[in-house]
Amino acid sequence: MIERPIPGEVRMVPIDRVEVLNTRERNGKVFEEIVTNIKTIGLKKPITVTPRPAPDGGERYMLVCGEGRLKAFRSLGETMIPALVVNVSDEDAFIMSLAENIARRQCRSLELLAGIRQLHEQGYAPKVIAEKTGLRQSYV
């Protein structure tokens, strides 16, 4: 079960230090709308990341939520992005990311199945996957 993370800290993080954990394809028109909105009114909600040590001794971040916003910032030539930094395990970060995608939009079936398969391969039983994602156990 995901434990509620202690509320994170919002800070500016280097975009080139953020790794996408649960990448997905997005509609080009929707992406352009995100870019235009950010360009026009700014970022309304920071991305969510979890820190990890980098090989160079610095910090890198695994993206939990906000891939579209991150890609939009990159396309605008930005080097830093506001991020809510939370401390969660790799597994909890992946589950949070998958749950965010399920809640935010209609997942394409193949994306959803790939996420469920990855959780299963990590040792999660269908009942646990259903509890963590809000899906029906029969679907899982």
C-alpha positions in Angstrom: 0.0 0.0 0.0 1.3 3.5 -0.9 2.0 5.4 2.3 1.0 9.0 2.1 4.2 10.9 1.4 5.1 13.7 3.7 4.1 16.9 1.7 6.9 17.7 -0.5 8.8 20.9 -1.2 8.3 23.0 -4.3 11.5 24.1 -5.9 13.1 24.7 -9.2 14.9 21.7 -10.7 17.1 21.3 -13.8 15.0 19.9 -16.6 18.0 17.8 -17.8 18.1 16.0 -14.5 14.5 14.8 -14.7 13.9 11.2 -16.0 10.5 10.1 -17.2 9.4 7.0 -15.4 6.2 6.1 -17.1 6.3 7.7 -20.6 3.2 7.8 -22.8 2.3 9.1 -26.2 0.2 12.2 -26.4 -2.0 13.8 -29.0 0.0 16.5 -30.9 -2.9 19.0 -30.8 -3.3 18.6 -27.0 0.5 19.0 -26.5 0.5 22.2 -28.5 -2.4 23.5 -26.3 -0.2 22.8 -23.2 2.7 24.6 -24.7 0.6 27.6 -25.7 -1.0 27.8 -22.2 2.3 27.6 -20.5 3.8 30.2 -22.8 0.8 32.5 -22.3 -0.1 32.2 -18.6 2.7 30.2 -17.1 2.8 26.9 -15.3 -0.3 26.5 -13.1 0.7 23.3 -11.4 4.3 22.1 -10.8 5.4 18.7 -11.9 5.9 16.0 -9.2 9.3 14.3 -8.9 11.2 12.1 -6.5 14.9 12.6 -5.9 17.6 10.0 -6.5 21.4 10.2 -6.3 23.1 10.8 -9.7 26.4 9.1 -10.8 28.1 12.4 -10.6 27.3 12.8 -7.0 24.5 15.3 -7.6 20.8 14.8 -7.6 18.6 13.5 -10.4 14.8 13.2 -10.3 12.3 10.6 -11.4 9.2 12.1 -12.8 6.0 11.0 -11.0 3.4 13.3 -12.6 3.6 16.0 -15.3 5.2 14.6 -18.4 3.3 16.9 -20.7 4.3 20.0 -18.7 7.9 18.8 -18.7 8.0 18.3 -22.4 6.3 21.6 -23.0 9.0 23.4 -20.9 11.7 21.6 -22.8 10.1 22.7 -26.1 10.1 26.3 -24.9 13.8 26.1 -24.3 13.6 26.3 -20.5 16.3 24.8 -18.4 14.5 24.8 -15.0 11.0 23.8 -14.0 9.0 24.2 -10.8 8.6 20.8 -9.2 7.0 19.3 -6.1 9.8 17.1 -4.7 8.4 14.1 -2.7 10.3 11.2 -1.2 8.8 7.9 -2.4 10.1 4.5 -3.4 10.5 3.6 -7.1 7.5 1.3 -6.9 5.3 3.9 -5.2 6.4 6.5 -7.8 5.4 4.2 -10.6 2.1 3.4 -9.0 1.4 7.1 -8.4 2.3 7.9 -12.0 0.0 5.1 -13.4 -2.9 6.2 -11.1 -2.5 9.8 -12.2 -2.7 8.7 -15.8 -5.8 6.6 -15.2 -7.5 9.5 -13.2 -6.6 12.2 -15.7 -7.7 10.7 -18.9 -9.0 7.7 -20.7 -5.9 5.5 -20.9 -5.3 3.7 -24.1 -5.8 0.0 -23.4 -2.3 -1.0 -24.4 -0.7 1.7 -22.1 -2.8 0.5 -19.2 -2.1 -3.1 -19.8 1.7 -2.3 -20.0 1.5 -0.6 -16.6 -0.4 -3.4 -15.1 2.0 -6.0 -16.5 5.0 -4.0 -15.1 3.4 -4.0 -11.6 2.7 -7.8 -12.0 6.3 -8.4 -12.9 7.4 -6.5 -9.8 5.5 -9.0 -7.8 2.2 -7.3 -7.1 -0.9 -9.6 -7.0 -3.9 -8.6 -9.0 -5.8 -7.7 -5.9 -3.1 -5.3 -4.8 -2.8 -3.7 -8.2 -6.6 -3.1 -8.2 -6.4 -1.5 -4.8 -3.5 0.7 -5.7 -4.9 1.8 -9.1 -8.6 2.0 -8.4 -9.3 -0.6 -11.1 -11.6 -3.6 -10.7 -9.7 -6.8 -9.7 -11.6 -8.6 -12.5 -10.2 -6.1 -15.0 -6.7 -6.5 -13.7 
